[in-house]
Amino acid sequence: MMKEEGTVIKMKRVFIDEPGQGLARKGILETIRNSRRRGLSIIELKWFTGADIFVILEALKQLQKAHLISVRKRHAVHWCYPLHEVA
């Protein structure tokens, strides 16, 4: 809450889901699934996708909330693992 000249201004966080973010989520999920290894680090995701690190982090957060991936911290590096899909 901010006060400015006796009036109260309420600040709200607005999240806009841009089409590019949806493509980033899909691309990151496909990259993790198609890797021949068990998981990928966030640094490797940046190398493979070429996306901005902030776009990657936001996409990973949304994929984790949707229970599509698991993100674990190991040796100061965040690793992303695909979760098994339930049919």
Distance bins in CASP14 RR format, pairs under 12 A and 6 or more apart:
PFRMAT RR
TARGET T0000
AUTHOR 0000-0000-0000
RMODE 2
METHOD distances of the structure
MODEL  1
1 7 0 0 0 0 0 1 0 0 0 0 0
1 8 1 0 0 1 0 0 0 0 0 0 0
1 9 1 0 0 1 0 0 0 0 0 0 0
1 10 1 0 0 1 0 0 0 0 0 0 0
1 11 1 0 0 1 0 0 0 0 0 0 0
1 12 0 0 0 0 0 1 0 0 0 0 0
2 8 1 0 0 1 0 0 0 0 0 0 0
2 9 1 0 1 0 0 0 0 0 0 0 0
2 10 0 0 0 0 1 0 0 0 0 0 0
2 11 1 0 0 1 0 0 0 0 0 0 0
2 12 0 0 0 0 0 1 0 0 0 0 0
3 9 1 0 0 1 0 0 0 0 0 0 0
3 10 0 0 0 0 0 1 0 0 0 0 0
3 11 0 0 0 0 0 1 0 0 0 0 0
4 10 0 0 0 0 0 1 0 0 0 0 0
4 11 0 0 0 0 0 1 0 0 0 0 0
15 21 0 0 0 0 1 0 0 0 0 0 0
15 58 0 0 0 0 1 0 0 0 0 0 0
15 61 0 0 0 0 0 1 0 0 0 0 0
15 62 0 0 0 0 1 0 0 0 0 0 0
16 22 0 0 0 0 0 1 0 0 0 0 0
16 58 0 0 0 0 0 1 0 0 0 0 0
17 23 0 0 0 0 0 1 0 0 0 0 0
17 24 0 0 0 0 0 1 0 0 0 0 0
17 25 0 0 0 0 1 0 0 0 0 0 0
17 58 0 0 0 0 1 0 0 0 0 0 0
17 59 0 0 0 0 0 1 0 0 0 0 0
17 62 0 0 0 0 1 0 0 0 0 0 0
18 24 0 0 0 0 1 0 0 0 0 0 0
18 25 0 0 0 0 0 1 0 0 0 0 0
18 55 0 0 0 0 1 0 0 0 0 0 0
18 58 0 0 0 0 0 1 0 0 0 0 0
18 59 0 0 0 0 0 1 0 0 0 0 0
19 25 0 0 0 0 0 1 0 0 0 0 0
19 26 0 0 0 0 0 1 0 0 0 0 0
20 26 0 0 0 0 1 0 0 0 0 0 0
20 27 0 0 0 0 0 1 0 0 0 0 0
20 28 0 0 0 0 0 1 0 0 0 0 0
20 51 0 0 0 0 1 0 0 0 0 0 0
20 52 0 0 0 0 0 1 0 0 0 0 0
20 55 0 0 0 0 1 0 0 0 0 0 0
20 58 0 0 0 0 0 1 0 0 0 0 0
20 59 0 0 0 0 1 0 0 0 0 0 0
21 27 0 0 0 0 0 1 0 0 0 0 0
21 28 0 0 0 0 0 1 0 0 0 0 0
21 51 0 0 0 0 1 0 0 0 0 0 0
21 52 0 0 0 0 0 1 0 0 0 0 0
21 54 0 0 0 0 0 1 0 0 0 0 0
21 55 1 0 0 1 0 0 0 0 0 0 0
21 56 0 0 0 0 0 1 0 0 0 0 0
21 57 0 0 0 0 0 1 0 0 0 0 0
21 58 1 0 0 1 0 0 0 0 0 0 0
21 59 1 0 0 1 0 0 0 0 0 0 0
21 60 0 0 0 0 0 1 0 0 0 0 0
21 61 0 0 0 0 0 1 0 0 0 0 0
21 62 1 0 0 1 0 0 0 0 0 0 0
21 63 0 0 0 0 0 1 0 0 0 0 0
22 28 0 0 0 0 1 0 0 0 0 0 0
22 29 0 0 0 0 1 0 0 0 0 0 0
22 30 0 0 0 0 0 1 0 0 0 0 0
22 51 0 0 0 0 0 1 0 0 0 0 0
22 55 0 0 0 0 1 0 0 0 0 0 0
22 58 0 0 0 0 0 1 0 0 0 0 0
22 59 1 0 0 1 0 0 0 0 0 0 0
22 62 0 0 0 0 1 0 0 0 0 0 0
22 63 0 0 0 0 0 1 0 0 0 0 0
22 66 0 0 0 0 0 1 0 0 0 0 0
23 29 0 0 0 0 0 1 0 0 0 0 0
23 30 0 0 0 0 0 1 0 0 0 0 0
23 49 0 0 0 0 0 1 0 0 0 0 0
23 51 0 0 0 0 1 0 0 0 0 0 0
23 55 0 0 0 0 1 0 0 0 0 0 0
23 59 0 0 0 0 1 0 0 0 0 0 0
24 30 0 0 0 0 0 1 0 0 0 0 0
24 31 0 0 0 0 0 1 0 0 0 0 0
24 45 0 0 0 0 0 1 0 0 0 0 0
24 46 0 0 0 0 0 1 0 0 0 0 0
24 49 1 0 0 1 0 0 0 0 0 0 0
24 50 0 0 0 0 1 0 0 0 0 0 0
24 51 1 0 1 0 0 0 0 0 0 0 0
24 52 0 0 0 0 1 0 0 0 0 0 0
24 53 0 0 0 0 0 1 0 0 0 0 0
24 54 0 0 0 0 0 1 0 0 0 0 0
24 55 1 0 1 0 0 0 0 0 0 0 0
24 56 1 0 0 1 0 0 0 0 0 0 0
24 57 0 0 0 0 0 1 0 0 0 0 0
24 58 1 0 0 1 0 0 0 0 0 0 0
24 59 1 0 1 0 0 0 0 0 0 0 0
24 60 0 0 0 0 1 0 0 0 0 0 0
24 61 0 0 0 0 0 1 0 0 0 0 0
24 62 0 0 0 0 1 0 0 0 0 0 0
24 63 0 0 0 0 0 1 0 0 0 0 0
25 31 0 0 0 0 0 1 0 0 0 0 0
25 32 0 0 0 0 0 1 0 0 0 0 0
25 45 0 0 0 0 0 1 0 0 0 0 0
25 49 0 0 0 0 0 1 0 0 0 0 0
25 51 0 0 0 0 0 1 0 0 0 0 0
25 55 0 0 0 0 1 0 0 0 0 0 0
25 56 0 0 0 0 1 0 0 0 0 0 0
25 57 0 0 0 0 0 1 0 0 0 0 0
25 58 0 0 0 0 1 0 0 0 0 0 0
25 59 1 0 1 0 0 0 0 0 0 0 0
25 60 0 0 0 0 1 0 0 0 0 0 0
25 61 0 0 0 0 1 0 0 0 0 0 0
25 62 1 0 1 0 0 0 0 0 0 0 0
25 63 1 0 1 0 0 0 0 0 0 0 0
25 64 0 0 0 0 0 1 0 0 0 0 0
25 65 0 0 0 0 0 1 0 0 0 0 0
25 66 0 0 0 0 1 0 0 0 0 0 0
25 68 0 0 0 0 1 0 0 0 0 0 0
25 69 0 0 0 0 0 1 0 0 0 0 0
26 32 0 0 0 0 0 1 0 0 0 0 0
26 33 0 0 0 0 0 1 0 0 0 0 0
26 34 0 0 0 0 0 1 0 0 0 0 0
26 49 0 0 0 0 0 1 0 0 0 0 0
26 51 0 0 0 0 0 1 0 0 0 0 0
26 59 0 0 0 0 1 0 0 0 0 0 0
26 62 0 0 0 0 0 1 0 0 0 0 0
26 63 0 0 0 0 1 0 0 0 0 0 0
26 66 0 0 0 0 0 1 0 0 0 0 0
26 68 0 0 0 0 0 1 0 0 0 0 0
27 33 0 0 0 0 1 0 0 0 0 0 0
27 34 0 0 0 0 1 0 0 0 0 0 0
27 35 0 0 0 0 0 1 0 0 0 0 0
27 40 0 0 0 0 0 1 0 0 0 0 0
27 45 0 0 0 0 1 0 0 0 0 0 0
27 48 0 0 0 0 1 0 0 0 0 0 0
27 49 1 0 0 1 0 0 0 0 0 0 0
27 50 0 0 0 0 0 1 0 0 0 0 0
27 51 0 0 0 0 1 0 0 0 0 0 0
27 55 0 0 0 0 0 1 0 0 0 0 0
27 56 0 0 0 0 0 1 0 0 0 0 0
27 59 0 0 0 0 1 0 0 0 0 0 0
27 60 0 0 0 0 0 1 0 0 0 0 0
27 63 0 0 0 0 0 1 0 0 0 0 0
27 68 0 0 0 0 0 1 0 0 0 0 0
27 69 0 0 0 0 0 1 0 0 0 0 0
28 34 0 0 0 0 0 1 0 0 0 0 0
28 35 0 0 0 0 0 1 0 0 0 0 0
28 40 0 0 0 0 1 0 0 0 0 0 0
28 42 0 0 0 0 1 0 0 0 0 0 0
28 44 0 0 0 0 0 1 0 0 0 0 0
28 45 1 0 0 1 0 0 0 0 0 0 0
28 46 0 0 0 0 0 1 0 0 0 0 0
28 48 0 0 0 0 1 0 0 0 0 0 0
28 49 1 0 0 1 0 0 0 0 0 0 0
28 50 0 0 0 0 0 1 0 0 0 0 0
28 51 1 0 0 1 0 0 0 0 0 0 0
28 52 0 0 0 0 0 1 0 0 0 0 0
28 53 0 0 0 0 0 1 0 0 0 0 0
28 55 0 0 0 0 1 0 0 0 0 0 0
28 56 1 0 0 1 0 0 0 0 0 0 0
28 57 0 0 0 0 0 1 0 0 0 0 0
28 58 0 0 0 0 0 1 0 0 0 0 0
28 59 1 0 1 0 0 0 0 0 0 0 0
28 60 1 0 0 1 0 0 0 0 0 0 0
28 61 0 0 0 0 0 1 0 0 0 0 0
28 62 0 0 0 0 1 0 0 0 0 0 0
28 63 1 0 0 1 0 0 0 0 0 0 0
28 64 0 0 0 0 0 1 0 0 0 0 0
28 68 0 0 0 0 1 0 0 0 0 0 0
28 69 0 0 0 0 1 0 0 0 0 0 0
28 71 0 0 0 0 0 1 0 0 0 0 0
28 80 1 0 0 1 0 0 0 0 0 0 0
28 82 0 0 0 0 0 1 0 0 0 0 0
29 35 0 0 0 0 0 1 0 0 0 0 0
29 40 0 0 0 0 0 1 0 0 0 0 0
29 45 0 0 0 0 0 1 0 0 0 0 0
29 49 0 0 0 0 0 1 0 0 0 0 0
29 56 0 0 0 0 0 1 0 0 0 0 0
29 59 0 0 0 0 1 0 0 0 0 0 0
29 60 0 0 0 0 1 0 0 0 0 0 0
29 62 0 0 0 0 0 1 0 0 0 0 0
29 63 1 0 1 0 0 0 0 0 0 0 0
29 64 0 0 0 0 0 1 0 0 0 0 0
29 66 0 0 0 0 1 0 0 0 0 0 0
29 67 0 0 0 0 0 1 0 0 0 0 0
29 68 1 0 0 1 0 0 0 0 0 0 0
29 69 1 0 0 1 0 0 0 0 0 0 0
29 80 0 0 0 0 1 0 0 0 0 0 0
29 81 0 0 0 0 0 1 0 0 0 0 0
29 82 1 0 0 1 0 0 0 0 0 0 0
29 83 0 0 0 0 0 1 0 0 0 0 0
29 85 0 0 0 0 0 1 0 0 0 0 0
30 40 0 0 0 0 0 1 0 0 0 0 0
30 45 0 0 0 0 0 1 0 0 0 0 0
30 48 0 0 0 0 0 1 0 0 0 0 0
30 49 0 0 0 0 1 0 0 0 0 0 0
30 59 0 0 0 0 0 1 0 0 0 0 0
30 63 0 0 0 0 0 1 0 0 0 0 0
30 68 0 0 0 0 0 1 0 0 0 0 0
30 69 0 0 0 0 0 1 0 0 0 0 0
30 82 0 0 0 0 0 1 0 0 0 0 0
31 37 0 0 0 0 0 1 0 0 0 0 0
31 39 0 0 0 0 0 1 0 0 0 0 0
31 40 1 0 0 1 0 0 0 0 0 0 0
31 41 0 0 0 0 0 1 0 0 0 0 0
31 42 0 0 0 0 0 1 0 0 0 0 0
31 44 0 0 0 0 1 0 0 0 0 0 0
31 45 1 0 0 1 0 0 0 0 0 0 0
31 46 0 0 0 0 0 1 0 0 0 0 0
31 47 0 0 0 0 0 1 0 0 0 0 0
31 48 1 0 1 0 0 0 0 0 0 0 0
31 49 1 0 1 0 0 0 0 0 0 0 0
31 50 0 0 0 0 0 1 0 0 0 0 0
31 51 0 0 0 0 1 0 0 0 0 0 0
31 56 0 0 0 0 0 1 0 0 0 0 0
31 59 0 0 0 0 0 1 0 0 0 0 0
31 60 0 0 0 0 0 1 0 0 0 0 0
31 63 0 0 0 0 0 1 0 0 0 0 0
31 69 0 0 0 0 0 1 0 0 0 0 0
31 80 0 0 0 0 1 0 0 0 0 0 0
31 82 0 0 0 0 0 1 0 0 0 0 0
32 38 0 0 0 0 0 1 0 0 0 0 0
32 39 1 0 0 1 0 0 0 0 0 0 0
32 40 1 0 1 0 0 0 0 0 0 0 0
32 41 0 0 0 0 0 1 0 0 0 0 0
32 42 0 0 0 0 0 1 0 0 0 0 0
32 44 0 0 0 0 1 0 0 0 0 0 0
32 45 1 0 0 1 0 0 0 0 0 0 0
32 48 0 0 0 0 1 0 0 0 0 0 0
32 49 0 0 0 0 0 1 0 0 0 0 0
32 56 0 0 0 0 0 1 0 0 0 0 0
32 59 0 0 0 0 0 1 0 0 0 0 0
32 60 0 0 0 0 1 0 0 0 0 0 0
32 63 0 0 0 0 1 0 0 0 0 0 0
32 64 0 0 0 0 0 1 0 0 0 0 0
32 68 0 0 0 0 1 0 0 0 0 0 0
32 69 1 0 0 1 0 0 0 0 0 0 0
32 70 0 0 0 0 0 1 0 0 0 0 0
32 71 0 0 0 0 0 1 0 0 0 0 0
32 79 0 0 0 0 0 1 0 0 0 0 0
32 80 1 0 1 0 0 0 0 0 0 0 0
32 81 1 0 0 1 0 0 0 0 0 0 0
32 82 1 0 1 0 0 0 0 0 0 0 0
32 83 0 0 0 0 1 0 0 0 0 0 0
33 39 0 0 0 0 1 0 0 0 0 0 0
33 40 0 0 0 0 0 1 0 0 0 0 0
33 63 0 0 0 0 0 1 0 0 0 0 0
33 68 0 0 0 0 1 0 0 0 0 0 0
33 69 0 0 0 0 1 0 0 0 0 0 0
33 80 0 0 0 0 0 1 0 0 0 0 0
33 81 0 0 0 0 0 1 0 0 0 0 0
33 82 1 0 1 0 0 0 0 0 0 0 0
33 83 0 0 0 0 0 1 0 0 0 0 0
33 84 0 0 0 0 0 1 0 0 0 0 0
33 85 0 0 0 0 1 0 0 0 0 0 0
34 40 0 0 0 0 0 1 0 0 0 0 0
34 48 0 0 0 0 1 0 0 0 0 0 0
34 49 0 0 0 0 0 1 0 0 0 0 0
34 82 0 0 0 0 1 0 0 0 0 0 0
35 41 0 0 0 0 0 1 0 0 0 0 0
35 44 0 0 0 0 1 0 0 0 0 0 0
35 45 0 0 0 0 1 0 0 0 0 0 0
35 47 0 0 0 0 0 1 0 0 0 0 0
35 48 0 0 0 0 1 0 0 0 0 0 0
35 49 0 0 0 0 0 1 0 0 0 0 0
35 69 0 0 0 0 0 1 0 0 0 0 0
35 79 0 0 0 0 0 1 0 0 0 0 0
35 80 0 0 0 0 1 0 0 0 0 0 0
35 81 0 0 0 0 0 1 0 0 0 0 0
35 82 0 0 0 0 1 0 0 0 0 0 0
37 44 0 0 0 0 1 0 0 0 0 0 0
37 48 0 0 0 0 0 1 0 0 0 0 0
37 79 0 0 0 0 1 0 0 0 0 0 0
37 80 0 0 0 0 0 1 0 0 0 0 0
37 81 0 0 0 0 1 0 0 0 0 0 0
37 82 0 0 0 0 0 1 0 0 0 0 0
38 70 0 0 0 0 0 1 0 0 0 0 0
38 72 0 0 0 0 0 1 0 0 0 0 0
38 74 0 0 0 0 0 1 0 0 0 0 0
38 79 0 0 0 0 1 0 0 0 0 0 0
38 80 0 0 0 0 0 1 0 0 0 0 0
38 81 1 0 0 1 0 0 0 0 0 0 0
38 82 0 0 0 0 1 0 0 0 0 0 0
39 45 0 0 0 0 1 0 0 0 0 0 0
39 48 0 0 0 0 0 1 0 0 0 0 0
39 69 0 0 0 0 1 0 0 0 0 0 0
39 70 0 0 0 0 1 0 0 0 0 0 0
39 71 0 0 0 0 0 1 0 0 0 0 0
39 72 0 0 0 0 1 0 0 0 0 0 0
39 74 0 0 0 0 0 1 0 0 0 0 0
39 77 0 0 0 0 0 1 0 0 0 0 0
39 78 0 0 0 0 0 1 0 0 0 0 0
39 79 1 0 1 0 0 0 0 0 0 0 0
39 80 1 0 0 1 0 0 0 0 0 0 0
39 81 1 0 1 0 0 0 0 0 0 0 0
39 82 1 0 0 1 0 0 0 0 0 0 0
39 83 0 0 0 0 0 1 0 0 0 0 0
40 46 0 0 0 0 1 0 0 0 0 0 0
40 47 0 0 0 0 1 0 0 0 0 0 0
40 48 1 0 0 1 0 0 0 0 0 0 0
40 49 0 0 0 0 1 0 0 0 0 0 0
40 56 0 0 0 0 0 1 0 0 0 0 0
40 60 0 0 0 0 0 1 0 0 0 0 0
40 69 0 0 0 0 1 0 0 0 0 0 0
40 70 0 0 0 0 0 1 0 0 0 0 0
40 71 0 0 0 0 0 1 0 0 0 0 0
40 72 0 0 0 0 0 1 0 0 0 0 0
40 77 0 0 0 0 0 1 0 0 0 0 0
40 78 0 0 0 0 1 0 0 0 0 0 0
40 79 1 0 0 1 0 0 0 0 0 0 0
40 80 1 0 1 0 0 0 0 0 0 0 0
40 81 0 0 0 0 1 0 0 0 0 0 0
40 82 0 0 0 0 1 0 0 0 0 0 0
41 47 0 0 0 0 1 0 0 0 0 0 0
41 48 0 0 0 0 0 1 0 0 0 0 0
41 56 0 0 0 0 0 1 0 0 0 0 0
41 60 0 0 0 0 0 1 0 0 0 0 0
41 71 0 0 0 0 0 1 0 0 0 0 0
41 72 0 0 0 0 0 1 0 0 0 0 0
41 73 0 0 0 0 0 1 0 0 0 0 0
41 74 0 0 0 0 1 0 0 0 0 0 0
41 75 0 0 0 0 1 0 0 0 0 0 0
41 76 0 0 0 0 0 1 0 0 0 0 0
41 77 1 0 1 0 0 0 0 0 0 0 0
41 78 1 0 0 1 0 0 0 0 0 0 0
41 79 1 0 1 0 0 0 0 0 0 0 0
41 80 1 0 0 1 0 0 0 0 0 0 0
41 81 0 0 0 0 0 1 0 0 0 0 0
42 48 0 0 0 0 0 1 0 0 0 0 0
42 49 0 0 0 0 0 1 0 0 0 0 0
42 51 0 0 0 0 0 1 0 0 0 0 0
42 53 1 0 0 1 0 0 0 0 0 0 0
42 54 0 0 0 0 0 1 0 0 0 0 0
42 55 0 0 0 0 0 1 0 0 0 0 0
42 56 1 0 0 1 0 0 0 0 0 0 0
42 57 1 0 0 1 0 0 0 0 0 0 0
42 59 0 0 0 0 0 1 0 0 0 0 0
42 60 1 0 0 1 0 0 0 0 0 0 0
42 61 0 0 0 0 0 1 0 0 0 0 0
42 69 0 0 0 0 0 1 0 0 0 0 0
42 71 0 0 0 0 1 0 0 0 0 0 0
42 72 0 0 0 0 0 1 0 0 0 0 0
42 73 0 0 0 0 0 1 0 0 0 0 0
42 74 0 0 0 0 0 1 0 0 0 0 0
42 76 0 0 0 0 0 1 0 0 0 0 0
42 77 1 0 0 1 0 0 0 0 0 0 0
42 78 1 0 1 0 0 0 0 0 0 0 0
42 79 1 0 0 1 0 0 0 0 0 0 0
42 80 1 0 0 1 0 0 0 0 0 0 0
43 49 0 0 0 0 0 1 0 0 0 0 0
43 50 0 0 0 0 0 1 0 0 0 0 0
43 53 0 0 0 0 1 0 0 0 0 0 0
43 56 0 0 0 0 1 0 0 0 0 0 0
43 57 0 0 0 0 0 1 0 0 0 0 0
43 76 0 0 0 0 0 1 0 0 0 0 0
43 77 1 0 0 1 0 0 0 0 0 0 0
43 78 0 0 0 0 1 0 0 0 0 0 0
43 79 0 0 0 0 1 0 0 0 0 0 0
43 80 0 0 0 0 0 1 0 0 0 0 0
44 50 0 0 0 0 0 1 0 0 0 0 0
44 56 0 0 0 0 0 1 0 0 0 0 0
44 77 0 0 0 0 1 0 0 0 0 0 0
44 78 0 0 0 0 0 1 0 0 0 0 0
44 79 0 0 0 0 1 0 0 0 0 0 0
44 80 0 0 0 0 1 0 0 0 0 0 0
45 51 1 0 0 1 0 0 0 0 0 0 0
45 52 0 0 0 0 0 1 0 0 0 0 0
45 53 0 0 0 0 1 0 0 0 0 0 0
45 55 0 0 0 0 0 1 0 0 0 0 0
45 56 1 0 1 0 0 0 0 0 0 0 0
45 57 0 0 0 0 1 0 0 0 0 0 0
45 59 0 0 0 0 1 0 0 0 0 0 0
45 60 1 0 0 1 0 0 0 0 0 0 0
45 63 0 0 0 0 0 1 0 0 0 0 0
45 69 0 0 0 0 0 1 0 0 0 0 0
45 71 0 0 0 0 0 1 0 0 0 0 0
45 77 0 0 0 0 0 1 0 0 0 0 0
45 78 0 0 0 0 1 0 0 0 0 0 0
45 79 0 0 0 0 1 0 0 0 0 0 0
45 80 1 0 0 1 0 0 0 0 0 0 0
46 52 0 0 0 0 1 0 0 0 0 0 0
46 53 1 0 1 0 0 0 0 0 0 0 0
46 54 0 0 0 0 0 1 0 0 0 0 0
46 55 0 0 0 0 1 0 0 0 0 0 0
46 56 1 0 0 1 0 0 0 0 0 0 0
46 57 0 0 0 0 1 0 0 0 0 0 0
46 59 0 0 0 0 0 1 0 0 0 0 0
46 60 0 0 0 0 0 1 0 0 0 0 0
46 78 0 0 0 0 0 1 0 0 0 0 0
46 80 0 0 0 0 0 1 0 0 0 0 0
47 53 0 0 0 0 0 1 0 0 0 0 0
47 56 0 0 0 0 0 1 0 0 0 0 0
48 56 0 0 0 0 0 1 0 0 0 0 0
48 80 0 0 0 0 0 1 0 0 0 0 0
49 55 0 0 0 0 1 0 0 0 0 0 0
49 56 1 0 0 1 0 0 0 0 0 0 0
49 59 0 0 0 0 1 0 0 0 0 0 0
49 60 0 0 0 0 0 1 0 0 0 0 0
49 80 0 0 0 0 0 1 0 0 0 0 0
50 56 0 0 0 0 1 0 0 0 0 0 0
51 57 0 0 0 0 1 0 0 0 0 0 0
51 58 0 0 0 0 0 1 0 0 0 0 0
51 59 1 0 0 1 0 0 0 0 0 0 0
51 60 0 0 0 0 0 1 0 0 0 0 0
52 58 0 0 0 0 1 0 0 0 0 0 0
52 59 0 0 0 0 0 1 0 0 0 0 0
53 59 0 0 0 0 0 1 0 0 0 0 0
53 60 0 0 0 0 0 1 0 0 0 0 0
53 78 0 0 0 0 0 1 0 0 0 0 0
54 60 0 0 0 0 0 1 0 0 0 0 0
54 61 0 0 0 0 0 1 0 0 0 0 0
55 61 0 0 0 0 0 1 0 0 0 0 0
55 62 0 0 0 0 0 1 0 0 0 0 0
56 62 0 0 0 0 0 1 0 0 0 0 0
56 63 0 0 0 0 0 1 0 0 0 0 0
56 69 0 0 0 0 0 1 0 0 0 0 0
56 71 0 0 0 0 0 1 0 0 0 0 0
56 78 0 0 0 0 0 1 0 0 0 0 0
56 80 0 0 0 0 1 0 0 0 0 0 0
57 63 0 0 0 0 0 1 0 0 0 0 0
57 64 0 0 0 0 0 1 0 0 0 0 0
57 71 0 0 0 0 1 0 0 0 0 0 0
57 78 0 0 0 0 1 0 0 0 0 0 0
57 80 0 0 0 0 0 1 0 0 0 0 0
58 64 0 0 0 0 0 1 0 0 0 0 0
58 65 0 0 0 0 0 1 0 0 0 0 0
59 65 0 0 0 0 0 1 0 0 0 0 0
59 66 0 0 0 0 0 1 0 0 0 0 0
59 68 0 0 0 0 0 1 0 0 0 0 0
59 69 0 0 0 0 1 0 0 0 0 0 0
59 71 0 0 0 0 0 1 0 0 0 0 0
59 80 0 0 0 0 0 1 0 0 0 0 0
60 66 0 0 0 0 0 1 0 0 0 0 0
60 68 0 0 0 0 1 0 0 0 0 0 0
60 69 1 0 0 1 0 0 0 0 0 0 0
60 70 0 0 0 0 0 1 0 0 0 0 0
60 71 1 0 1 0 0 0 0 0 0 0 0
60 72 0 0 0 0 0 1 0 0 0 0 0
60 78 0 0 0 0 1 0 0 0 0 0 0
60 79 0 0 0 0 0 1 0 0 0 0 0
60 80 1 0 0 1 0 0 0 0 0 0 0
60 81 0 0 0 0 0 1 0 0 0 0 0
60 82 0 0 0 0 0 1 0 0 0 0 0
61 68 0 0 0 0 0 1 0 0 0 0 0
61 69 0 0 0 0 0 1 0 0 0 0 0
61 71 0 0 0 0 1 0 0 0 0 0 0
61 78 0 0 0 0 0 1 0 0 0 0 0
61 80 0 0 0 0 0 1 0 0 0 0 0
62 68 0 0 0 0 1 0 0 0 0 0 0
62 69 0 0 0 0 1 0 0 0 0 0 0
62 71 0 0 0 0 0 1 0 0 0 0 0
63 69 1 0 1 0 0 0 0 0 0 0 0
63 70 0 0 0 0 1 0 0 0 0 0 0
63 71 0 0 0 0 1 0 0 0 0 0 0
63 80 0 0 0 0 1 0 0 0 0 0 0
63 81 0 0 0 0 0 1 0 0 0 0 0
63 82 0 0 0 0 1 0 0 0 0 0 0
63 83 0 0 0 0 1 0 0 0 0 0 0
64 70 1 0 0 1 0 0 0 0 0 0 0
64 71 1 0 1 0 0 0 0 0 0 0 0
64 72 0 0 0 0 0 1 0 0 0 0 0
64 78 0 0 0 0 0 1 0 0 0 0 0
64 80 0 0 0 0 1 0 0 0 0 0 0
64 81 0 0 0 0 0 1 0 0 0 0 0
64 82 0 0 0 0 0 1 0 0 0 0 0
64 83 0 0 0 0 1 0 0 0 0 0 0
65 71 0 0 0 0 0 1 0 0 0 0 0
66 83 0 0 0 0 1 0 0 0 0 0 0
66 85 0 0 0 0 0 1 0 0 0 0 0
67 82 0 0 0 0 0 1 0 0 0 0 0
67 83 1 0 0 1 0 0 0 0 0 0 0
67 84 0 0 0 0 0 1 0 0 0 0 0
67 85 0 0 0 0 1 0 0 0 0 0 0
67 86 0 0 0 0 1 0 0 0 0 0 0
68 80 0 0 0 0 0 1 0 0 0 0 0
68 81 0 0 0 0 0 1 0 0 0 0 0
68 82 1 0 0 1 0 0 0 0 0 0 0
68 83 1 0 0 1 0 0 0 0 0 0 0
68 84 0 0 0 0 0 1 0 0 0 0 0
68 85 0 0 0 0 1 0 0 0 0 0 0
68 86 0 0 0 0 0 1 0 0 0 0 0
69 78 0 0 0 0 0 1 0 0 0 0 0
69 79 0 0 0 0 0 1 0 0 0 0 0
69 80 1 0 1 0 0 0 0 0 0 0 0
69 81 1 0 0 1 0 0 0 0 0 0 0
69 82 1 0 1 0 0 0 0 0 0 0 0
69 83 1 0 0 1 0 0 0 0 0 0 0
69 84 0 0 0 0 0 1 0 0 0 0 0
69 85 0 0 0 0 0 1 0 0 0 0 0
70 78 0 0 0 0 0 1 0 0 0 0 0
70 79 0 0 0 0 1 0 0 0 0 0 0
70 80 1 0 0 1 0 0 0 0 0 0 0
70 81 1 0 1 0 0 0 0 0 0 0 0
70 82 1 0 0 1 0 0 0 0 0 0 0
70 83 1 0 1 0 0 0 0 0 0 0 0
70 84 0 0 0 0 0 1 0 0 0 0 0
71 77 0 0 0 0 0 1 0 0 0 0 0
71 78 1 0 1 0 0 0 0 0 0 0 0
71 79 1 0 0 1 0 0 0 0 0 0 0
71 80 1 0 1 0 0 0 0 0 0 0 0
71 81 1 0 0 1 0 0 0 0 0 0 0
71 82 0 0 0 0 0 1 0 0 0 0 0
71 83 0 0 0 0 0 1 0 0 0 0 0
72 78 1 0 0 1 0 0 0 0 0 0 0
72 79 1 0 1 0 0 0 0 0 0 0 0
72 80 0 0 0 0 1 0 0 0 0 0 0
72 81 1 0 0 1 0 0 0 0 0 0 0
72 83 0 0 0 0 0 1 0 0 0 0 0
73 79 1 0 0 1 0 0 0 0 0 0 0
73 80 0 0 0 0 0 1 0 0 0 0 0
74 80 0 0 0 0 0 1 0 0 0 0 0
74 81 0 0 0 0 0 1 0 0 0 0 0
END
